Amino acid sequence: MSHYFIEDNSLTHNFKKIRYTFGGGDFIFTTDSGVFSKSGADTATDILLQNIPPLKGSILDLGCGYGLIGIVLAKTYNLALTQVDINGRALEVTKMNCEANKVLSEIIKSDCFGSVSGFFDTITLNPPIHAGKNVTYKMYEQAAAHLNQGGRFYVVTLKKHGAETTREKLADVFGNCETLYKKKGYYVFCCEKNTKDIGGTI
């Protein structure tokens, strides 16, 4: 079975156009087989976007898929955008979507933060839960090391996917974890980089 969090070049392309509206802006995205939520923005992604306050500066769209989160936020708030995924096919459609929505982005193929350098004011993540805790926890830990002081990490997850243990892990790594949204099994967490508070393994 193929998964969106790996690269599977054996899949036949199945391009599809979808629309997404945010903050009064209309966005058009191309999706493809082997890419997460190819039929449209999933509920968790939509909830994450609706609960992130206005942003400034730089943003890293971690595990970007076809690029929806980063493109929407970067265009809405005029942010310097970087997008990362391990799935090369996802990055191909991300590039197409940046061009279609007139957004500039540095697009990087990387296993977690392996090929990522630099620091960001914001990092967003709808984590690949089915990749397992070793992968998602590595993302949480390394996000702290790639935020500017005062930068924020936004994560969406579900109760059935271990939201409470995610909150505990994030609090351990960052020294803080605010719950921005908690309804119908969905949670949005926000952690702020404060060097003196950071613990865990980075």
Secondary structure, DSSP 8 states (H G I E B T S, - for coil): ---TTS--TTS----EEEEEEETTEEEEEEE-TTSTTTTS--HHHHHHHHTS----SEEEEET-TTSHHHHHHHHHHT-EEEEEES-HHHHHHHHHHHHHTT--EEEEE-STTTT--S-EEEEEE---GGG-HHHHHHHHHHHHHTEEEEEEEEEEEEGGGTHHHHHHHHHHHHS--EEEEEETTEEEEEEE--GGG--S--
